[in-house]
Amino acid sequence: MKRTAALTLGLIFAVPAVAIDMPPPAPVKSIEWLPGTTVRIGQGINAAYRVSTMAGQTSEIWLNTDCQTGNKTVLFINTQPGKGLRVYSIDSIDRYTPGTPFEPDADSLFMTTPGLNLCEQNVPEAKWAGVSSGTQPGETLFVDVNNSVREGKMLKARLATDFDKIYFEEKYGAPYSVKIQDVMLNCEKAEGTTLSSFSLDNQGLVTDTATAKDATFKPLSPDMAAVAKTLCAVSDLSQFKGTGTLTWRNKPMAEAAPVQPDLERNTPVALARFALPAQVTRVIDKTFSDPQQKPAFLSLTFTQNGPEKDGLTQTAKVDTQPDGTVLTITKMSIGNAVFYSQYQRLFNIVDVKKWEIQSEAPWVSKTLENGITLPLKPGETYSSSSQIGNRDKPDTVKTLSQNCVAGKEWHNAANINPNFPGRYLEFICKQDLGDGKEASSDYAYFEDLHAFIRIGFQANGEAKRFTFTDVEVVR
């Protein structure tokens, strides 16, 4: 498969971001079209395909196929549906990015499996008829008469809410200006349930979906009861004319796109939206009340290579902030998957805020204790601890801690990389990263920079060390 081969085969069964080992992808056993996911808008068909491997893993690939040109676009991938990650592109996990062109090879299962070319299937084009003005100003409700059917007292209907502006989903930051719902209505009891929903952009491309885990019938809201009454009164929905039709068009944004960390420039704008409590800011102010405690550089970049030949590779950019903290953005490569994170830290070792890009919001310190004060001395022990919370997980508070023992002597920083200045002191740290389990991290404290950099870890009593390339220090 061309261009997106790595995406569809290498990343489709990606392990979670915290994993270390990245096994090669298992051979694909079968690909199956899921008809219930199909949404046709004009000549474009959105649909999900279930991909199964020889190892028993399954994922859903969402594609848009343009039946006029034959072009295919990977919209996103649900790895291990129900418990895996949402992959929008190789470098965007759980955060929306526009679709990726997809060109399957002639001998791939996408091309050789009968029934997967949806343009040759009898997929009816949507035909929308207006039902109501919607529940809120700027909304209009339509029914797809070509994809709705009455069977006795039950009505399975495809409804679309057309918004007059572009909005963004909170979870993935996916844009939408139309939302489609497949619903089941009981015309006798005024009850109903939503089976699935689809978010679409101005071009009719699916940007997000959800399937009901528990399709329980519930009493209809007054607005939906009025819609059901109108539709249930029609014996043949294909003849329902309604009021007007849904027109796909350009629309203005109702709000700015969700702010995410700047992956290129490492700006503090996104993290600054999430305020620190007073206790934490007091610790930061006290730590850096003496200007001599602040970082002795403006910016630091480097590439960190794992101890194994095919191990992890991470690039980092560390920028000094006016309050004395540093802002660090990292790009970690696991196989052909890429994960970004942004941190606000003391001395580049004590986390204050942490935003993994696949999350909707950062983890922010609720409390903070810092035992690191310069100058650091060989042989001494330093510790820090904090409690962190996340806006989207109000019932979850994690406890972070680390205890670090300094080595007995200083070393030449050029031994790690010639571009590191001065000397460094090695620290062996035991950490709790919030899961109650002990983790190992070894750091080098660079005296001339007033900053720590992780240089390895302990495994089975042996020190594992990273190598460093592309080191650049800007003062």
C-alpha positions as CSV (number, residue, x, y, z in Angstrom):
1,M,0.0,0.0,0.0
2,K,1.4,3.4,-1.0
3,R,1.8,6.6,1.0
4,T,-0.2,5.5,4.0
5,A,1.1,2.0,4.3
6,A,2.8,2.8,7.6
7,L,-0.4,4.4,8.9
8,T,-2.8,1.7,8.0
9,L,-0.7,-1.3,8.8
10,G,2.1,-0.2,11.1
11,L,0.1,2.2,13.4
12,I,-3.3,0.6,13.2
13,F,-2.5,-1.7,16.1
14,A,-0.2,0.7,17.9
15,V,0.5,0.1,21.5
16,P,-0.3,2.7,24.1
17,A,2.0,5.7,24.4
18,V,3.5,4.4,27.7
19,A,4.6,1.1,26.2
20,I,8.3,0.4,25.4
21,D,8.3,-2.6,23.1
22,M,6.8,-2.1,19.6
23,P,6.2,-5.4,17.9
24,P,6.0,-5.4,14.2
25,P,2.4,-5.3,12.9
26,A,0.8,-8.7,12.3
27,P,-0.2,-9.7,8.8
28,V,-3.7,-8.6,7.8
29,K,-6.1,-11.5,7.7
30,S,-9.3,-9.9,6.4
31,I,-11.0,-6.6,5.7
32,E,-14.8,-6.2,6.1
33,W,-17.1,-3.3,5.2
34,L,-19.4,-2.3,8.0
35,P,-22.6,-1.2,6.2
36,G,-24.2,0.4,9.2
37,T,-21.5,3.0,9.3
38,T,-22.0,4.2,5.7
39,V,-22.8,7.8,5.1
40,R,-23.1,8.9,1.4
41,I,-23.0,12.6,0.6
42,G,-23.2,13.2,-3.1
43,Q,-20.4,11.3,-4.8
44,G,-18.5,10.8,-1.6
45,I,-19.0,7.7,0.6
46,N,-17.9,7.6,4.2
47,A,-17.7,4.2,5.8
48,A,-15.8,2.1,8.3
49,Y,-13.9,-1.2,7.5
50,R,-13.1,-3.8,10.1
51,V,-9.5,-5.0,9.7
52,S,-8.4,-8.2,11.4
53,T,-4.9,-9.6,11.7
54,M,-3.5,-13.1,12.0
55,A,-2.8,-12.3,15.6
56,G,-6.5,-11.7,16.3
57,Q,-6.4,-7.9,16.6
58,T,-9.1,-5.8,15.1
59,S,-9.4,-2.1,14.2
60,E,-11.7,0.1,12.3
61,I,-10.4,2.2,9.4
62,W,-12.7,5.1,8.4
63,L,-12.4,6.0,4.7
64,N,-14.0,8.5,2.4
65,T,-14.2,7.4,-1.2
66,D,-14.9,9.9,-4.0
67,C,-16.8,7.9,-6.6
68,Q,-16.2,10.5,-9.3
69,T,-12.4,10.4,-9.1
70,G,-11.8,7.1,-7.3
71,N,-9.6,8.9,-4.6
72,K,-9.6,7.5,-1.1
73,T,-8.9,9.4,2.1
74,V,-8.2,7.8,5.5
75,L,-10.3,9.9,7.9
76,F,-9.2,8.2,11.1
77,I,-8.6,4.8,12.7
78,N,-10.1,3.3,15.8
79,T,-7.5,0.9,17.1
80,Q,-9.0,-2.0,19.1
81,P,-12.5,-0.4,19.1
82,G,-13.9,0.4,22.5
83,K,-10.6,0.4,24.3
84,G,-7.9,1.6,21.9
85,L,-6.7,4.9,20.5
86,R,-8.2,7.2,17.9
87,V,-5.6,7.8,15.2
88,Y,-6.1,10.7,12.8
89,S,-2.6,10.5,11.4
90,I,0.9,9.1,12.2
91,D,1.7,12.2,14.2
92,S,-1.7,13.0,15.6
93,I,-3.1,10.5,18.2
94,D,-6.5,11.3,19.7
95,R,-6.4,14.8,18.2
96,Y,-8.1,15.8,14.9
97,T,-6.2,16.4,11.7
98,P,-7.6,16.4,8.2
99,G,-7.6,13.1,6.3
100,T,-4.7,11.4,4.7
101,P,-4.7,10.4,1.0
102,F,-4.8,6.6,0.6
103,E,-3.6,4.6,-2.5
104,P,-4.0,0.9,-2.0
105,D,-1.8,-1.4,-4.1
106,A,-3.5,-3.4,-6.8
107,D,-2.9,-6.7,-4.9
108,S,-3.9,-5.4,-1.5
109,L,-7.0,-6.8,0.3
110,F,-8.7,-3.4,-0.2
111,M,-8.6,-4.0,-3.9
112,T,-9.0,-7.8,-4.1
113,T,-11.7,-8.4,-1.5
114,P,-15.1,-8.5,-3.2
115,G,-17.6,-5.9,-2.0
116,L,-15.1,-3.4,-0.7
117,N,-15.5,-1.0,-3.6
118,L,-18.5,0.9,-2.3
119,C,-18.9,2.8,-5.5
120,E,-20.0,-0.5,-7.1
121,Q,-22.4,-1.2,-4.3
122,N,-26.0,0.0,-4.1
123,V,-25.3,2.7,-1.6
124,P,-28.2,5.2,-1.8
125,E,-27.4,8.9,-1.9
126,A,-28.9,10.9,0.9
127,K,-32.1,12.8,0.1
128,W,-32.8,15.3,2.8
129,A,-36.2,16.8,3.6
130,G,-36.7,19.5,6.3
131,V,-38.6,18.4,9.4
132,S,-38.2,21.3,11.8
133,S,-36.2,24.4,12.7
134,G,-34.2,22.5,15.3
135,T,-34.1,22.8,19.1
136,Q,-31.8,25.9,19.1
137,P,-31.5,29.0,16.9
138,G,-29.2,28.4,13.9
139,E,-30.1,24.7,13.7
140,T,-32.3,23.0,11.1
141,L,-33.4,19.3,11.3
142,F,-33.7,17.1,8.2
143,V,-34.6,13.5,7.6
144,D,-32.9,11.3,4.9
145,V,-35.9,9.8,3.2
146,N,-33.6,7.4,1.2
147,N,-32.1,5.9,4.3
148,S,-35.1,5.8,6.7
149,V,-37.7,3.0,6.8
150,R,-40.9,2.2,8.7
151,E,-41.5,-1.3,9.8
152,G,-44.8,-1.7,11.7
153,K,-44.7,0.5,14.8
154,M,-41.0,1.0,14.5
155,L,-39.3,3.8,12.5
156,K,-35.6,3.7,11.8
157,A,-34.7,7.2,10.7
158,R,-31.5,9.0,9.7
159,L,-31.7,12.6,11.0
160,A,-29.3,15.4,10.3
161,T,-29.0,18.7,12.3
162,D,-27.6,21.4,10.0
163,F,-25.8,24.1,12.0
164,D,-25.2,27.5,10.5
165,K,-21.7,27.6,11.9
166,I,-18.7,25.3,12.4
167,Y,-18.2,23.9,15.9
168,F,-15.6,21.7,17.5
169,E,-15.9,18.5,19.5
170,E,-14.3,18.8,22.9
171,K,-12.8,15.3,23.0
172,Y,-10.8,15.2,19.7
173,G,-11.1,18.8,18.6
174,A,-12.9,17.6,15.4
175,P,-14.8,20.2,13.4
176,Y,-18.4,19.7,12.5
177,S,-21.2,21.7,10.9
178,V,-23.6,18.8,10.4
179,K,-24.5,16.0,12.9
180,I,-26.2,12.9,11.6
181,Q,-28.0,10.5,13.9
182,D,-29.4,7.0,13.2
183,V,-32.4,6.7,15.6
184,M,-35.0,4.1,16.3
185,L,-38.5,5.4,17.1
186,N,-41.5,3.6,18.6
187,C,-44.4,5.3,16.9
188,E,-46.9,4.0,19.4
189,K,-45.2,4.7,22.7
190,A,-43.3,8.0,21.8
191,E,-40.0,6.3,22.8
192,G,-36.8,6.1,21.0
193,T,-33.0,5.5,21.1
194,T,-30.0,6.7,19.2
195,L,-28.0,3.9,17.5
196,S,-25.1,5.9,16.2
197,S,-24.0,9.5,15.4
198,F,-21.7,11.1,12.9
199,S,-20.0,14.5,12.9
200,L,-19.3,15.9,9.4
201,D,-17.5,19.0,8.2
202,N,-18.5,21.4,5.4
203,Q,-17.3,19.0,2.7
204,G,-19.4,16.1,4.0
205,L,-16.4,14.2,5.5
206,V,-16.9,12.3,8.7
207,T,-14.6,13.8,11.5
208,D,-16.0,11.9,14.5
209,T,-18.4,9.1,15.3
210,A,-20.0,7.4,18.3
211,T,-22.0,4.2,18.6
212,A,-24.4,3.6,21.5
213,K,-23.2,1.0,23.9
214,D,-26.7,0.6,25.4
215,A,-29.5,1.3,22.9
216,T,-32.2,1.5,25.6
217,F,-35.5,3.1,24.6
218,K,-36.4,6.2,26.5
219,P,-39.3,8.7,26.4
220,L,-38.7,11.3,23.7
221,S,-38.1,14.9,24.5
222,P,-40.9,17.3,23.5
223,D,-39.0,18.4,20.4
224,M,-38.2,14.9,19.3
225,A,-41.7,13.7,20.1
226,A,-43.0,16.4,17.6
227,V,-40.6,15.1,15.0
228,A,-41.6,11.5,15.6
229,K,-45.3,12.5,15.3
230,T,-44.6,14.1,11.9
231,L,-42.6,11.2,10.5
232,C,-44.8,8.4,12.0
233,A,-47.8,10.0,10.3
234,V,-46.2,9.3,6.9
235,S,-46.9,5.8,5.5
236,D,-44.2,6.0,2.9
237,L,-41.2,8.1,3.9
238,S,-39.8,8.1,0.4
239,Q,-42.7,10.4,-0.5
240,F,-42.1,12.8,2.4
241,K,-41.4,16.3,1.0
242,G,-40.8,18.3,4.1
243,T,-39.6,21.9,4.0
244,G,-36.5,22.5,2.0
245,T,-33.3,20.3,1.7
246,L,-29.9,20.3,3.3
247,T,-27.3,22.2,1.3
248,W,-23.6,21.6,1.8
249,R,-21.9,25.0,1.9
250,N,-19.1,27.0,3.5
251,K,-19.9,28.3,7.0
252,P,-18.1,30.6,9.5
253,M,-16.6,29.3,12.7
254,A,-18.7,29.8,15.8
255,E,-15.5,29.8,17.9
256,A,-11.8,29.5,17.6
257,A,-10.4,26.0,17.1
258,P,-9.5,24.3,20.4
259,V,-6.1,25.6,21.6
260,Q,-3.5,22.8,21.6
261,P,0.2,23.0,22.4
262,D,2.3,24.5,19.6
263,L,4.3,21.6,18.3
264,E,6.7,23.7,16.3
265,R,7.4,26.8,18.4
266,N,6.7,25.5,22.0
267,T,4.7,28.5,23.0
268,P,3.0,28.6,26.5
269,V,-0.4,29.8,25.1
270,A,-2.2,26.5,25.4
271,L,-1.0,25.6,28.9
272,A,-1.5,29.1,30.2
273,R,-5.3,28.7,29.8
274,F,-5.1,26.3,32.8
275,A,-4.2,28.3,36.0
276,L,-2.1,27.1,38.8
277,P,-3.5,27.3,42.4
278,A,-1.9,29.9,44.7
279,Q,0.0,27.3,46.7
280,V,1.9,26.1,43.6
281,T,2.7,29.6,42.4
282,R,4.1,30.4,45.8
283,V,6.5,27.5,45.6
284,I,7.6,28.6,42.1
285,D,8.1,32.2,43.2
286,K,10.1,31.1,46.3
287,T,12.2,28.7,44.3
288,F,13.2,31.4,41.8
289,S,13.2,34.4,44.1
290,D,17.0,34.4,43.7
291,P,17.7,35.0,40.0
292,Q,20.8,32.7,40.4
293,Q,18.4,29.8,40.6
294,K,16.9,30.4,37.2
295,P,18.0,28.5,34.0
296,A,21.2,29.8,32.5
297,F,20.1,29.4,28.9
298,L,17.3,30.6,26.6
299,S,16.6,27.5,24.6
300,L,18.0,23.9,24.5
301,T,17.3,21.3,21.8
302,F,18.5,17.7,21.5
303,T,17.7,14.2,20.2
304,Q,17.7,11.4,22.8
305,N,18.2,7.9,21.5
306,G,17.3,4.7,23.4
307,P,19.9,2.2,24.6
308,E,18.7,-0.4,22.1
309,K,19.4,-0.2,18.4
310,D,15.7,-0.2,17.6
311,G,14.6,1.6,20.7
312,L,12.8,4.8,21.3
313,T,13.9,8.1,19.8
314,Q,12.8,11.4,21.4
315,T,13.5,15.0,20.3
316,A,13.1,17.8,22.8
317,K,13.0,21.6,22.9
318,V,13.4,23.3,26.3
319,D,12.6,27.0,26.6
320,T,13.1,29.2,29.6
321,Q,10.0,31.1,30.9
322,P,10.0,34.5,32.7
323,D,9.0,32.9,36.0
324,G,12.0,30.6,36.1
325,T,10.3,27.4,35.0
326,V,11.0,25.8,31.7
327,L,8.6,24.7,28.9
328,T,9.6,21.4,27.3
329,I,8.0,19.8,24.3
330,T,8.9,16.3,23.4
331,K,8.3,14.2,20.3
332,M,8.6,10.5,20.9
333,S,8.8,7.9,18.1
334,I,7.7,4.4,18.8
335,G,8.0,2.4,15.6
336,N,6.3,4.6,13.1
337,A,4.0,6.2,15.7
338,V,4.7,9.7,17.0
339,F,3.6,11.0,20.4
340,Y,3.9,14.6,21.5
341,S,3.9,16.0,25.1
342,Q,4.4,19.5,26.6
343,Y,5.6,20.1,30.1
344,Q,6.1,23.0,32.4
345,R,8.8,22.1,34.9
346,L,11.2,23.3,37.6
347,F,14.8,22.7,36.5
348,N,13.3,20.4,33.7
349,I,12.7,17.6,36.3
350,V,9.8,18.6,38.5
351,D,6.5,18.6,36.6
352,V,4.1,21.5,37.2
353,K,1.8,20.9,34.1
354,K,1.8,18.1,31.6
355,W,-0.2,17.9,28.4
356,E,0.0,14.7,26.3
357,I,-1.4,15.7,22.9
358,Q,-3.8,12.7,22.8
359,S,-5.5,14.2,25.9
360,E,-8.2,16.9,25.8
361,A,-6.7,18.8,28.6
362,P,-3.4,18.9,30.7
363,W,-2.7,17.5,34.1
364,V,-2.1,20.5,36.4
365,S,-0.5,20.5,39.9
366,K,-2.9,21.0,42.7
367,T,-0.1,20.9,45.3
368,L,3.7,21.1,45.0
369,E,6.6,20.4,47.3
370,N,10.1,21.0,45.9
371,G,13.3,20.1,47.6
372,I,15.7,21.1,44.8
373,T,17.7,24.2,45.6
374,L,21.0,25.3,43.8
375,P,23.8,24.7,44.1
376,L,23.5,20.9,44.1
377,K,26.1,18.8,46.0
378,P,27.5,15.4,45.3
379,G,26.2,12.5,47.5
380,E,23.1,14.3,48.7
381,T,19.4,13.4,48.3
382,Y,16.8,15.6,46.7
383,S,13.0,15.0,46.5
384,S,9.8,16.5,45.2
385,S,6.1,15.6,45.2
386,S,2.8,16.9,44.0
387,Q,-0.8,16.1,43.4
388,I,-2.1,16.6,39.9
389,G,-5.6,16.9,38.5
390,N,-7.2,17.1,35.1
391,R,-10.3,19.2,34.2
392,D,-11.8,16.3,32.2
393,K,-11.3,13.8,35.1
394,P,-12.6,15.7,38.1
395,D,-12.8,12.6,40.3
396,T,-9.2,11.6,39.6
397,V,-6.2,13.0,41.5
398,K,-2.8,11.5,41.0
399,T,0.2,11.7,43.3
400,L,3.7,12.2,41.8
401,S,6.9,11.9,43.7
402,Q,10.6,11.4,43.1
403,N,13.6,10.8,45.3
404,C,17.0,11.4,43.7
405,V,20.5,10.6,45.0
406,A,23.4,12.6,43.6
407,G,26.5,10.9,42.4
408,K,29.8,11.3,44.3
409,E,31.7,13.3,41.7
410,W,31.2,15.7,38.8
411,H,31.9,14.7,35.2
412,N,32.8,16.4,32.0
413,A,29.5,17.3,30.1
414,A,31.2,16.8,26.8
415,N,31.3,13.0,27.6
416,I,27.5,13.0,26.9
417,N,27.8,15.3,23.9
418,P,30.4,17.8,22.9
419,N,27.9,20.6,22.7
420,F,26.9,20.3,26.4
421,P,28.9,22.9,28.3
422,G,30.7,22.6,31.6
423,R,30.3,19.6,34.0
424,Y,27.4,17.4,35.1
425,L,26.4,15.5,38.2
426,E,24.6,12.2,37.8
427,F,21.4,11.5,39.7
428,I,19.7,8.1,40.3
429,C,16.0,8.7,40.9
430,K,13.1,6.5,42.0
431,Q,9.7,7.9,40.9
432,D,6.0,7.4,41.2
433,L,4.5,8.7,38.0
434,G,0.9,8.6,39.4
435,D,0.1,4.9,39.2
436,G,1.6,3.9,42.6
437,K,4.4,1.9,40.9
438,E,8.1,2.6,41.3
439,A,9.8,3.8,38.1
440,S,13.4,4.4,37.4
441,S,15.0,7.5,35.8
442,D,18.6,8.7,35.8
443,Y,19.4,12.3,35.2
444,A,22.3,14.5,34.5
445,Y,22.3,17.9,36.2
446,F,24.2,20.4,34.0
447,E,25.8,23.0,36.2
448,D,26.3,25.6,33.5
449,L,22.6,25.3,32.4
450,H,20.9,24.9,35.8
451,A,18.9,22.1,34.2
452,F,18.3,18.3,34.4
453,I,18.1,16.0,31.4
454,R,17.1,12.4,31.6
455,I,20.0,10.2,30.5
456,G,18.8,6.7,31.2
457,F,17.3,4.3,33.7
458,Q,18.2,1.3,35.9
459,A,17.2,-2.2,34.7
460,N,18.0,-5.4,36.6
461,G,20.8,-3.6,38.5
462,E,22.3,-2.3,35.3
463,A,22.5,1.4,34.2
464,K,21.0,1.8,30.7
465,R,22.1,5.0,29.0
466,F,20.7,7.1,26.2
467,T,22.9,8.7,23.5
468,F,22.5,12.3,22.5
469,T,22.7,14.0,19.1
470,D,21.7,17.3,17.6
471,V,22.4,19.2,20.8
472,E,22.1,23.0,20.6
473,V,22.3,25.5,23.4
474,V,21.1,29.1,22.9
475,R,22.0,31.5,25.7
